[in-house]
Amino acid sequence: MKSFRMVYDAEGDILDVDFRLTGEKPKGGLELHDNIVLWTDAKKSRAIRLMFISYTELLGRKEVILKGLKNLSLPQKRKLLRILTQSPVDEFVSCIDRQRLRFKILEADLKQMVKAA
């Protein structure tokens, strides 16, 4: 697993995960869901940042549908699904049904992440 910075704002219930440990700036952001935003590099080949708003509420849901992917072209959708289903993003979301864009938000388990590093 690559390194990342994770910040949880309890007052706002926001989990912000920054996968870039360099000065690289995100080139594009996509609202995957009303409460989930993913920023990628220019080629949409890797995650730069992932933010969950109302994180504890998202954890309590059986699933979330990433409707932000629905109107993308097939190549863009495939690139983003690849990002979402690979490390390090798959530590925070789990794909339930790729076709229907159904995902489960995972609880950030810092102890498990440290073991995997």
N, CA, C and O atoms as a printed pandas DataFrame, in Angstrom:
     atom_number atom_name residue_name chain_id  residue_number  x_coord  y_coord  z_coord
0              1         N          MET        A               1    0.844   -1.171    0.000
1              2        CA          MET        A               1    0.000    0.000    0.000
2              3         C          MET        A               1    0.890    1.234    0.000
3              4         O          MET        A               1    1.917    1.280    0.677
4              5         N          LYS        A               2    0.483    2.218   -0.759
5              6        CA          LYS        A               2    1.213    3.473   -0.790
6              7         C          LYS        A               2    0.810    4.318    0.406
7              8         O          LYS        A               2   -0.226    4.087    1.030
8              9         N          SER        A               3    1.639    5.293    0.710
9             10        CA          SER        A               3    1.350    6.192    1.823
10            11         C          SER        A               3    0.267    7.187    1.449
11            12         O          SER        A               3    0.065    7.511    0.279
12            13         N          PHE        A               4   -0.421    7.660    2.470
13            14        CA          PHE        A               4   -1.440    8.678    2.274
14            15         C          PHE        A               4   -1.642    9.416    3.577
15            16         O          PHE        A               4   -1.178    8.989    4.634
16            17         N          ARG        A               5   -2.347   10.536    3.483
17            18        CA          ARG        A               5   -2.669   11.334    4.668
18            19         C          ARG        A               5   -4.176   11.300    4.834
19            20         O          ARG        A               5   -4.916   11.552    3.884
20            21         N          MET        A               6   -4.628   10.991    6.028
21            22        CA          MET        A               6   -6.063   10.880    6.291
22            23         C          MET        A               6   -6.414   11.825    7.437
23            24         O          MET        A               6   -5.781   11.802    8.492
24            25         N          VAL        A               7   -7.442   12.663    7.212
25            26        CA          VAL        A               7   -7.879   13.604    8.234
26            27         C          VAL        A               7   -9.387   13.436    8.409
27            28         O          VAL        A               7  -10.147   13.446    7.441
28            29         N          TYR        A               8   -9.800   13.281    9.665
29            30        CA          TYR        A               8  -11.226   13.186    9.960
30            31         C          TYR        A               8  -11.635   14.410   10.764
31            32         O          TYR        A               8  -11.062   14.693   11.816
32            33         N          ASP        A               9  -12.631   15.136   10.262
33            34        CA          ASP        A               9  -13.196   16.297   10.952
34            35         C          ASP        A               9  -14.484   15.827   11.611
35            36         O          ASP        A               9  -15.504   15.661   10.943
36            37         N          ALA        A              10  -14.438   15.612   12.919
37            38        CA          ALA        A              10  -15.589   15.076   13.647
38            39         C          ALA        A              10  -16.768   16.049   13.632
39            40         O          ALA        A              10  -17.920   15.625   13.541
40            41         N          GLU        A              11  -16.489   17.336   13.719
41            42        CA          GLU        A              11  -17.573   18.318   13.736
42            43         C          GLU        A              11  -18.353   18.313   12.423
43            44         O          GLU        A              11  -19.583   18.367   12.425
44            45         N          GLY        A              12  -17.643   18.248   11.318
45            46        CA          GLY        A              12  -18.304   18.229   10.005
46            47         C          GLY        A              12  -18.591   16.825    9.510
47            48         O          GLY        A              12  -19.268   16.654    8.496
48            49         N          ASP        A              13  -18.080   15.799   10.221
49            50        CA          ASP        A              13  -18.195   14.399    9.827
50            51         C          ASP        A              13  -17.662   14.194    8.406
51            52         O          ASP        A              13  -18.324   13.608    7.550
52            53         N          ILE        A              14  -16.441   14.698    8.185
53            54        CA          ILE        A              14  -15.796   14.624    6.876
54            55         C          ILE        A              14  -14.502   13.828    7.002
55            56         O          ILE        A              14  -13.649   14.132    7.836
56            57         N          LEU        A              15  -14.372   12.804    6.162
57            58        CA          LEU        A              15  -13.117   12.069    6.061
58            59         C          LEU        A              15  -12.463   12.492    4.755
59            60         O          LEU        A              15  -13.035   12.321    3.679
60            61         N          ASP        A              16  -11.266   13.041    4.857
61            62        CA          ASP        A              16  -10.520   13.518    3.694
62            63         C          ASP        A              16   -9.242   12.706    3.593
63            64         O          ASP        A              16   -8.418   12.718    4.508
64            65         N          VAL        A              17   -9.076   12.003    2.485
65            66        CA          VAL        A              17   -7.917   11.148    2.282
66            67         C          VAL        A              17   -7.122   11.704    1.106
67            68         O          VAL        A              17   -7.634   11.823   -0.007
68            69         N          ASP        A              18   -5.876   12.039    1.368
69            70        CA          ASP        A              18   -4.995   12.625    0.365
70            71         C          ASP        A              18   -3.924   11.595    0.020
71            72         O          ASP        A              18   -3.087   11.257    0.858
72            73         N          PHE        A              19   -3.953   11.099   -1.209
73            74        CA          PHE        A              19   -3.023   10.055   -1.628
74            75         C          PHE        A              19   -1.725   10.629   -2.190
75            76         O          PHE        A              19   -0.780    9.879   -2.434
76            77         N          ARG        A              20   -1.662   11.917   -2.395
77            78        CA          ARG        A              20   -0.458   12.526   -2.971
78            79         C          ARG        A              20    0.417   13.025   -1.838
79            80         O          ARG        A              20   -0.017   13.812   -0.996
80            81         N          LEU        A              21    1.603   12.576   -1.829
81            82        CA          LEU        A              21    2.535   13.050   -0.819
82            83         C          LEU        A              21    3.579   13.952   -1.470
83            84         O          LEU        A              21    4.593   14.300   -0.865
84            85         N          THR        A              22    3.305   14.314   -2.704
85            86        CA          THR        A              22    4.151   15.261   -3.427
86            87         C          THR        A              22    3.347   16.538   -3.585
87            88         O          THR        A              22    2.243   16.643   -3.050
88            89         N          GLY        A              23    3.871   17.489   -4.295
89            90        CA          GLY        A              23    3.172   18.746   -4.516
90            91         C          GLY        A              23    2.190   18.688   -5.674
91            92         O          GLY        A              23    1.619   19.710   -6.054
92            93         N          GLU        A              24    1.986   17.495   -6.240
93            94        CA          GLU        A              24    1.104   17.364   -7.398
94            95         C          GLU        A              24   -0.303   17.836   -7.066
95            96         O          GLU        A              24   -0.867   17.500   -6.024
96            97         N          LYS        A              25   -0.848   18.619   -7.975
97            98        CA          LYS        A              25   -2.209   19.133   -7.783
98            99         C          LYS        A              25   -3.189   18.252   -8.544
99           100         O          LYS        A              25   -2.890   17.803   -9.650
100          101         N          PRO        A              26   -4.356   18.003   -7.960
101          102        CA          PRO        A              26   -5.372   17.225   -8.676
102          103         C          PRO        A              26   -5.784   17.943   -9.956
103          104         O          PRO        A              26   -5.939   19.165   -9.970
104          105         N          LYS        A              27   -5.957   17.192  -11.012
105          106        CA          LYS        A              27   -6.326   17.772  -12.302
106          107         C          LYS        A              27   -7.819   17.730  -12.557
107          108         O          LYS        A              27   -8.337   18.515  -13.352
108          109         N          GLY        A              28   -8.501   16.841  -11.904
109          110        CA          GLY        A              28   -9.937   16.740  -12.133
110          111         C          GLY        A              28  -10.630   16.117  -10.947
111          112         O          GLY        A              28  -10.147   15.143  -10.370
112          113         N          GLY        A              29  -11.756   16.679  -10.590
113          114        CA          GLY        A              29  -12.546   16.133   -9.496
114          115         C          GLY        A              29  -13.897   15.684  -10.022
115          116         O          GLY        A              29  -14.440   16.284  -10.949
116          117         N          LEU        A              30  -14.429   14.646   -9.440
117          118        CA          LEU        A              30  -15.715   14.128   -9.869
118          119         C          LEU        A              30  -16.558   13.811   -8.642
119          120         O          LEU        A              30  -16.117   13.103   -7.736
120          121         N          GLU        A              31  -17.759   14.335   -8.625
121          122        CA          GLU        A              31  -18.705   14.014   -7.564
122          123         C          GLU        A              31  -19.290   12.649   -7.903
123          124         O          GLU        A              31  -20.136   12.527   -8.789
124          125         N          LEU        A              32  -18.835   11.639   -7.199
125          126        CA          LEU        A              32  -19.292   10.271   -7.440
126          127         C          LEU        A              32  -20.691   10.049   -6.883
127          128         O          LEU        A              32  -21.474    9.255   -7.405
128          129         N          HIS        A              33  -20.977   10.770   -5.815
129          130        CA          HIS        A              33  -22.213   10.641   -5.056
130          131         C          HIS        A              33  -22.406   11.994   -4.385
131          132         O          HIS        A              33  -21.461   12.781   -4.321
132          133         N          ASP        A              34  -23.586   12.283   -3.890
133          134        CA          ASP        A              34  -23.808   13.566   -3.222
134          135         C          ASP        A              34  -22.789   13.825   -2.110
135          136         O          ASP        A              34  -22.491   14.980   -1.805
136          137         N          ASN        A              35  -22.258   12.776   -1.510
137          138        CA          ASN        A              35  -21.363   12.915   -0.359
138          139         C          ASN        A              35  -19.962   12.365   -0.603
139          140         O          ASN        A              35  -19.194   12.207    0.346
140          141         N          ILE        A              36  -19.614   12.070   -1.854
141          142        CA          ILE        A              36  -18.301   11.481   -2.145
142          143         C          ILE        A              36  -17.700   12.175   -3.368
143          144         O          ILE        A              36  -18.324   12.253   -4.426
144          145         N          VAL        A              37  -16.471   12.677   -3.197
145          146        CA          VAL        A              37  -15.772   13.328   -4.307
146          147         C          VAL        A              37  -14.408   12.667   -4.463
147          148         O          VAL        A              37  -13.704   12.419   -3.485
148          149         N          LEU        A              38  -14.052   12.386   -5.719
149          150        CA          LEU        A              38  -12.759   11.791   -6.056
150          151         C          LEU        A              38  -12.020   12.733   -6.985
151          152         O          LEU        A              38  -12.564   13.180   -7.995
152          153         N          TRP        A              39  -10.761   13.035   -6.635
153          154        CA          TRP        A              39   -9.901   13.806   -7.519
154          155         C          TRP        A              39   -8.856   12.856   -8.087
155          156         O          TRP        A              39   -8.354   11.977   -7.387
156          157         N          THR        A              40   -8.533   13.044   -9.366
157          158        CA          THR        A              40   -7.568   12.174  -10.036
158          159         C          THR        A              40   -6.480   13.019  -10.697
159          160         O          THR        A              40   -6.542   14.249  -10.715
160          161         N          ASP        A              41   -5.486   12.321  -11.235
161          162        CA          ASP        A              41   -4.486   13.005  -12.045
162          163         C          ASP        A              41   -5.108   13.307  -13.412
163          164         O          ASP        A              41   -6.242   12.903  -13.669
164          165         N          ALA        A              42   -4.400   13.998  -14.278
165          166        CA          ALA        A              42   -4.929   14.432  -15.568
166          167         C          ALA        A              42   -5.361   13.259  -16.459
167          168         O          ALA        A              42   -6.324   13.378  -17.216
168          169         N          LYS        A              43   -4.660   12.144  -16.368
169          170        CA          LYS        A              43   -4.975   10.984  -17.202
170          171         C          LYS        A              43   -6.063   10.095  -16.612
171          172         O          LYS        A              43   -6.451    9.091  -17.210
172          173         N          LYS        A              44   -6.550   10.475  -15.432
173          174        CA          LYS        A              44   -7.516    9.652  -14.707
174          175         C          LYS        A              44   -6.983    8.229  -14.511
175          176         O          LYS        A              44   -7.707    7.242  -14.641
176          177         N          SER        A              45   -5.676    8.167  -14.190
177          178        CA          SER        A              45   -5.058    6.858  -13.997
178          179         C          SER        A              45   -4.818    6.529  -12.531
179          180         O          SER        A              45   -4.575    5.372  -12.189
180          181         N          ARG        A              46   -4.885    7.547  -11.651
181          182        CA          ARG        A              46   -4.707    7.267  -10.231
182          183         C          ARG        A              46   -5.407    8.319   -9.380
183          184         O          ARG        A              46   -5.592    9.466   -9.787
184          185         N          ALA        A              47   -5.783    7.891   -8.201
185          186        CA          ALA        A              47   -6.470    8.776   -7.254
186          187         C          ALA        A              47   -5.463    9.725   -6.625
187          188         O          ALA        A              47   -4.342    9.340   -6.292
188          189         N          ILE        A              48   -5.884   10.965   -6.471
189          190        CA          ILE        A              48   -5.079   11.969   -5.792
190          191         C          ILE        A              48   -5.689   12.264   -4.419
191          192         O          ILE        A              48   -4.975   12.454   -3.434
192          193         N          ARG        A              49   -7.013   12.297   -4.379
193          194        CA          ARG        A              49   -7.713   12.646   -3.138
194          195         C          ARG        A              49   -9.116   12.051   -3.160
195          196         O          ARG        A              49   -9.726   11.920   -4.222
196          197         N          LEU        A              50   -9.620   11.695   -1.993
197          198        CA          LEU        A              50  -10.960   11.141   -1.852
198          199         C          LEU        A              50  -11.590   11.752   -0.605
199          200         O          LEU        A              50  -10.993   11.731    0.471
200          201         N          MET        A              51  -12.794   12.295   -0.751
201          202        CA          MET        A              51  -13.452   12.946    0.382
202          203         C          MET        A              51  -14.850   12.385    0.574
203          204         O          MET        A              51  -15.624   12.244   -0.373
204          205         N          PHE        A              52  -15.155   12.065    1.840
205          206        CA          PHE        A              52  -16.472   11.585    2.228
206          207         C          PHE        A              52  -17.104   12.614    3.155
207          208         O          PHE        A              52  -16.541   12.941    4.199
208          209         N          ILE        A              53  -18.252   13.117    2.781
209          210        CA          ILE        A              53  -19.004   14.063    3.603
210          211         C          ILE        A              53  -20.139   13.273    4.255
211          212         O          ILE        A              53  -20.775   12.446    3.601
212          213         N          SER        A              54  -20.393   13.522    5.530
213          214        CA          SER        A              54  -21.339   12.716    6.318
214          215         C          SER        A              54  -20.855   11.264    6.344
215          216         O          SER        A              54  -21.609   10.330    6.071
216          217         N          TYR        A              55  -19.594   11.113    6.675
217          218        CA          TYR        A              55  -18.928    9.819    6.633
218          219         C          TYR        A              55  -19.628    8.758    7.483
219          220         O          TYR        A              55  -19.838    7.641    7.010
220          221         N          THR        A              56  -19.990    9.077    8.713
221          222        CA          THR        A              56  -20.619    8.057    9.565
222          223         C          THR        A              56  -21.978    7.643    9.013
223          224         O          THR        A              56  -22.380    6.490    9.165
224          225         N          GLU        A              57  -22.678    8.556    8.383
225          226        CA          GLU        A              57  -23.960    8.216    7.767
226          227         C          GLU        A              57  -23.734    7.280    6.576
227          228         O          GLU        A              57  -24.497    6.336    6.371
228          229         N          LEU        A              58  -22.689    7.543    5.800
229          230        CA          LEU        A              58  -22.357    6.663    4.669
230          231         C          LEU        A              58  -21.976    5.269    5.158
231          232         O          LEU        A              58  -22.332    4.273    4.528
232          233         N          LEU        A              59  -21.257    5.191    6.273
233          234        CA          LEU        A              59  -20.876    3.890    6.841
234          235         C          LEU        A              59  -22.096    3.065    7.227
235          236         O          LEU        A              59  -22.075    1.837    7.140
236          237         N          GLY        A              60  -23.145    3.733    7.648
237          238        CA          GLY        A              60  -24.355    3.040    8.085
238          239         C          GLY        A              60  -25.219    2.521    6.942
239          240         O          GLY        A              60  -26.146    1.742    7.170
240          241         N          ARG        A              61  -24.931    2.935    5.739
241          242        CA          ARG        A              61  -25.722    2.476    4.594
242          243         C          ARG        A              61  -25.256    1.105    4.117
243          244         O          ARG        A              61  -24.070    0.779    4.162
244          245         N          LYS        A              62  -26.205    0.329    3.668
245          246        CA          LYS        A              62  -25.894   -0.985    3.115
246          247         C          LYS        A              62  -25.067   -0.835    1.833
247          248         O          LYS        A              62  -24.168   -1.631    1.559
248          249         N          GLU        A              63  -25.390    0.194    1.063
249          250        CA          GLU        A              63  -24.676    0.462   -0.185
250          251         C          GLU        A              63  -24.929    1.904   -0.618
251          252         O          GLU        A              63  -25.878    2.548   -0.170
252          253         N          VAL        A              64  -24.057    2.395   -1.502
253          254        CA          VAL        A              64  -24.287    3.676   -2.163
254          255         C          VAL        A              64  -24.107    3.449   -3.661
255          256         O          VAL        A              64  -23.258    2.667   -4.090
256          257         N          ILE        A              65  -24.909    4.136   -4.430
257          258        CA          ILE        A              65  -24.792    4.054   -5.886
258          259         C          ILE        A              65  -24.025    5.281   -6.339
259          260         O          ILE        A              65  -24.420    6.412   -6.058
260          261         N          LEU        A              66  -22.929    5.050   -7.041
261          262        CA          LEU        A              66  -22.089    6.150   -7.500
262          263         C          LEU        A              66  -22.636    6.712   -8.803
263          264         O          LEU        A              66  -22.089    6.493   -9.884
264          265         N          LYS        A              67  -23.737    7.446   -8.661
265          266        CA          LYS        A              67  -24.463    7.954   -9.824
266          267         C          LYS        A              67  -23.655    8.957  -10.643
267          268         O          LYS        A              67  -23.998    9.230  -11.793
268          269         N          GLY        A              68  -22.592    9.506  -10.068
269          270        CA          GLY        A              68  -21.729   10.421  -10.816
270          271         C          GLY        A              68  -21.011    9.747  -11.967
271          272         O          GLY        A              68  -20.522   10.425  -12.870
272          273         N          LEU        A              69  -20.939    8.429  -11.952
273          274        CA          LEU        A              69  -20.288    7.677  -13.029
274          275         C          LEU        A              69  -21.228    7.383  -14.190
275          276         O          LEU        A              69  -20.778    7.054  -15.287
276          277         N          LYS        A              70  -22.525    7.499  -13.955
277          278        CA          LYS        A              70  -23.514    7.059  -14.945
278          279         C          LYS        A              70  -23.418    7.771  -16.292
279          280         O          LYS        A              70  -23.580    7.133  -17.332
280          281         N          ASN        A              71  -23.163    9.057  -16.295
281          282        CA          ASN        A              71  -23.179    9.811  -17.554
282          283         C          ASN        A              71  -21.810    9.961  -18.201
283          284         O          ASN        A              71  -21.657   10.734  -19.146
284          285         N          LEU        A              72  -20.831    9.246  -17.716
285          286        CA          LEU        A              72  -19.494    9.301  -18.303
286          287         C          LEU        A              72  -19.410    8.386  -19.516
287          288         O          LEU        A              72  -20.190    7.445  -19.657
288          289         N          SER        A              73  -18.460    8.674  -20.380
289          290        CA          SER        A              73  -18.227    7.781  -21.515
290          291         C          SER        A              73  -17.716    6.445  -20.970
291          292         O          SER        A              73  -17.197    6.384  -19.856
292          293         N          LEU        A              74  -17.860    5.401  -21.741
293          294        CA          LEU        A              74  -17.436    4.070  -21.294
294          295         C          LEU        A              74  -15.943    4.040  -20.940
295          296         O          LEU        A              74  -15.589    3.473  -19.906
296          297         N          PRO        A              75  -15.048    4.629  -21.759
297          298        CA          PRO        A              75  -13.626    4.621  -21.373
298          299         C          PRO        A              75  -13.358    5.366  -20.055
299          300         O          PRO        A              75  -12.554    4.904  -19.245
300          301         N          GLN        A              76  -14.017    6.504  -19.834
301          302        CA          GLN        A              76  -13.841    7.241  -18.586
302          303         C          GLN        A              76  -14.369    6.433  -17.404
303          304         O          GLN        A              76  -13.735    6.370  -16.350
304          305         N          LYS        A              77  -15.524    5.822  -17.586
305          306        CA          LYS        A              77  -16.121    5.019  -16.521
306          307         C          LYS        A              77  -15.195    3.856  -16.150
307          308         O          LYS        A              77  -15.005    3.561  -14.970
308          309         N          ARG        A              78  -14.623    3.200  -17.158
309          310        CA          ARG        A              78  -13.714    2.073  -16.901
310          311         C          ARG        A              78  -12.481    2.522  -16.123
311          312         O          ARG        A              78  -12.051    1.846  -15.189
312          313         N          LYS        A              79  -11.914    3.665  -16.509
313          314        CA          LYS        A              79  -10.736    4.186  -15.801
314          315         C          LYS        A              79  -11.057    4.460  -14.337
315          316         O          LYS        A              79  -10.292    4.090  -13.447
316          317         N          LEU        A              80  -12.178    5.101  -14.094
317          318        CA          LEU        A              80  -12.544    5.435  -12.722
318          319         C          LEU        A              80  -12.900    4.197  -11.908
319          320         O          LEU        A              80  -12.568    4.121  -10.724
320          321         N          LEU        A              81  -13.564    3.233  -12.519
321          322        CA          LEU        A              81  -13.856    1.985  -11.806
322          323         C          LEU        A              81  -12.569    1.251  -11.453
323          324         O          LEU        A              81  -12.471    0.638  -10.390
324          325         N          ARG        A              82  -11.586    1.312  -12.339
325          326        CA          ARG        A              82  -10.292    0.687  -12.042
326          327         C          ARG        A              82   -9.651    1.371  -10.822
327          328         O          ARG        A              82   -9.122    0.696   -9.938
328          329         N          ILE        A              83   -9.699    2.708  -10.778
329          330        CA          ILE        A              83   -9.155    3.447   -9.632
330          331         C          ILE        A              83   -9.877    3.050   -8.346
331          332         O          ILE        A              83   -9.244    2.826   -7.314
332          333         N          LEU        A              84  -11.209    2.964   -8.417
333          334        CA          LEU        A              84  -12.016    2.678   -7.232
334          335         C          LEU        A              84  -11.842    1.263   -6.698
335          336         O          LEU        A              84  -12.103    1.008   -5.522
336          337         N          THR        A              85  -11.406    0.347   -7.547
337          338        CA          THR        A              85  -11.313   -1.055   -7.135
338          339         C          THR        A              85   -9.874   -1.514   -6.907
339          340         O          THR        A              85   -9.621   -2.704   -6.720
340          341         N          GLN        A              86   -8.933   -0.567   -6.921
341          342        CA          GLN        A              86   -7.532   -0.909   -6.669
342          343         C          GLN        A              86   -7.001   -0.127   -5.476
343          344         O          GLN        A              86   -7.582    0.868   -5.043
344          345         N          SER        A              87   -5.888   -0.607   -4.966
345          346        CA          SER        A              87   -5.224    0.066   -3.853
346          347         C          SER        A              87   -4.742    1.448   -4.308
347          348         O          SER        A              87   -4.269    1.584   -5.437
348          349         N          PRO        A              88   -4.847    2.440   -3.485
349          350        CA          PRO        A              88   -5.251    2.445   -2.086
350          351         C          PRO        A              88   -6.733    2.757   -1.867
351          352         O          PRO        A              88   -7.209    2.703   -0.733
352          353         N          VAL        A              89   -7.467    3.085   -2.935
353          354        CA          VAL        A              89   -8.866    3.493   -2.782
354          355         C          VAL        A              89   -9.729    2.352   -2.259
355          356         O          VAL        A              89  -10.698    2.591   -1.537
356          357         N          ASP        A              90   -9.392    1.119   -2.611
357          358        CA          ASP        A              90  -10.210   -0.015   -2.173
358          359         C          ASP        A              90  -10.121   -0.264   -0.664
359          360         O          ASP        A              90  -10.803   -1.146   -0.142
360          361         N          GLU        A              91   -9.293    0.500    0.032
361          362        CA          GLU        A              91   -9.271    0.453    1.491
362          363         C          GLU        A              91  -10.451    1.228    2.085
363          364         O          GLU        A              91  -10.757    1.093    3.269
364          365         N          PHE        A              92  -11.111    2.039    1.254
365          366        CA          PHE        A              92  -12.184    2.916    1.717
366          367         C          PHE        A              92  -13.540    2.616    1.083
367          368         O          PHE        A              92  -14.582    2.946    1.650
368          369         N          VAL        A              93  -13.523    1.992   -0.090
369          370        CA          VAL        A              93  -14.767    1.611   -0.771
370          371         C          VAL        A              93  -14.622    0.196   -1.317
371          372         O          VAL        A              93  -13.539   -0.217   -1.733
372          373         N          SER        A              94  -15.725   -0.532   -1.310
373          374        CA          SER        A              94  -15.725   -1.895   -1.823
374          375         C          SER        A              94  -16.823   -2.020   -2.869
375          376         O          SER        A              94  -17.969   -1.640   -2.630
376          377         N          CYS        A              95  -16.468   -2.549   -4.014
377          378        CA          CYS        A              95  -17.431   -2.704   -5.100
378          379         C          CYS        A              95  -18.343   -3.899   -4.824
379          380         O          CYS        A              95  -17.873   -5.016   -4.609
380          381         N          ILE        A              96  -19.637   -3.649   -4.835
381          382        CA          ILE        A              96  -20.635   -4.699   -4.649
382          383         C          ILE        A              96  -21.128   -5.185   -6.006
383          384         O          ILE        A              96  -21.265   -6.387   -6.231
384          385         N          ASP        A              97  -21.394   -4.238   -6.912
385          386        CA          ASP        A              97  -21.925   -4.562   -8.242
386          387         C          ASP        A              97  -21.412   -3.507   -9.222
387          388         O          ASP        A              97  -21.875   -2.367   -9.225
388          389         N          ARG        A              98  -20.455   -3.905  -10.047
389          390        CA          ARG        A              98  -19.819   -2.990  -11.011
390          391         C          ARG        A              98  -20.815   -2.440  -12.028
391          392         O          ARG        A              98  -20.786   -1.250  -12.342
392          393         N          GLN        A              99  -21.688   -3.291  -12.540
393          394        CA          GLN        A              99  -22.651   -2.880  -13.563
394          395         C          GLN        A              99  -23.611   -1.811  -13.048
395          396         O          GLN        A              99  -23.939   -0.859  -13.755
396          397         N          ARG        A             100  -24.051   -1.986  -11.812
397          398        CA          ARG        A             100  -25.033   -1.054  -11.235
398          399         C          ARG        A             100  -24.372    0.045  -10.404
399          400         O          ARG        A             100  -25.051    0.862   -9.783
400          401         N          LEU        A             101  -23.016    0.052  -10.401
401          402        CA          LEU        A             101  -22.232    1.073   -9.699
402          403         C          LEU        A             101  -22.548    1.120   -8.211
403          404         O          LEU        A             101  -22.599    2.193   -7.611
404          405         N          ARG        A             102  -22.759   -0.046   -7.624
405          406        CA          ARG        A             102  -23.077   -0.165   -6.199
406          407         C          ARG        A             102  -21.796   -0.422   -5.413
407          408         O          ARG        A             102  -21.027   -1.331   -5.726
408          409         N          PHE        A             103  -21.584    0.397   -4.386
409          410        CA          PHE        A             103  -20.392    0.295   -3.550
410          411         C          PHE        A             103  -20.784    0.350   -2.085
411          412         O          PHE        A             103  -21.840    0.869   -1.724
412          413         N          LYS        A             104  -19.919   -0.190   -1.257
413          414        CA          LYS        A             104  -20.060   -0.118    0.199
414          415         C          LYS        A             104  -18.914    0.743    0.712
415          416         O          LYS        A             104  -17.763    0.554    0.319
416          417         N          ILE        A             105  -19.229    1.680    1.583
417          418        CA          ILE        A             105  -18.203    2.513    2.196
418          419         C          ILE        A             105  -17.638    1.751    3.389
419          420         O          ILE        A             105  -18.383    1.265    4.240
420          421         N          LEU        A             106  -16.329    1.653    3.440
421          422        CA          LEU        A             106  -15.659    0.883    4.476
422          423         C          LEU        A             106  -15.164    1.788    5.582
423          424         O          LEU        A             106  -14.780    2.933    5.348
424          425         N          GLU        A             107  -15.178    1.260    6.782
425          426        CA          GLU        A             107  -14.651    2.009    7.915
426          427         C          GLU        A             107  -13.131    2.037    7.811
427          428         O          GLU        A             107  -12.495    1.001    7.619
428          429         N          ALA        A             108  -12.563    3.213    7.936
429          430        CA          ALA        A             108  -11.116    3.367    7.853
430          431         C          ALA        A             108  -10.485    2.684    9.064
431          432         O          ALA        A             108  -10.593    3.180   10.186
432          433         N          ASP        A             109   -9.836    1.566    8.842
433          434        CA          ASP        A             109   -9.212    0.789    9.904
434          435         C          ASP        A             109   -7.719    1.076    9.891
435          436         O          ASP        A             109   -6.955    0.410    9.192
436          437         N          LEU        A             110   -7.316    2.059   10.658
437          438        CA          LEU        A             110   -5.932    2.503   10.651
438          439         C          LEU        A             110   -4.976    1.385   11.043
439          440         O          LEU        A             110   -3.897    1.270   10.460
440          441         N          LYS        A             111   -5.343    0.565   12.008
441          442        CA          LYS        A             111   -4.476   -0.527   12.440
442          443         C          LYS        A             111   -4.209   -1.509   11.290
443          444         O          LYS        A             111   -3.075   -1.940   11.080
444          445         N          GLN        A             112   -5.259   -1.850   10.558
445          446        CA          GLN        A             112   -5.113   -2.776    9.437
446          447         C          GLN        A             112   -4.287   -2.141    8.327
447          448         O          GLN        A             112   -3.477   -2.820    7.697
448          449         N          MET        A             113   -4.480   -0.853    8.081
449          450        CA          MET        A             113   -3.725   -0.167    7.033
450          451         C          MET        A             113   -2.245   -0.111    7.365
451          452         O          MET        A             113   -1.403   -0.241    6.476
452          453         N          VAL        A             114   -1.922    0.082    8.629
453          454        CA          VAL        A             114   -0.520    0.130    9.042
454          455         C          VAL        A             114    0.125   -1.246    8.855
455          456         O          VAL        A             114    1.279   -1.329    8.433
456          457         N          LYS        A             115   -0.595   -2.314    9.160
457          458        CA          LYS        A             115   -0.069   -3.667    8.959
458          459         C          LYS        A             115    0.208   -3.944    7.487
459          460         O          LYS        A             115    1.194   -4.600    7.151
460          461         N          ALA        A             116   -0.668   -3.441    6.600
461          462        CA          ALA        A             116   -0.517   -3.699    5.170
462          463         C          ALA        A             116    0.630   -2.903    4.557
463          464         O          ALA        A             116    1.135   -3.264    3.494
464          465         N          ALA        A             117    1.038   -1.842    5.205
465          466        CA          ALA        A             117    2.075   -0.955    4.633
466          467         C          ALA        A             117    3.446   -1.596    4.646
467          468         O          ALA        A             117    4.418   -0.985    4.203
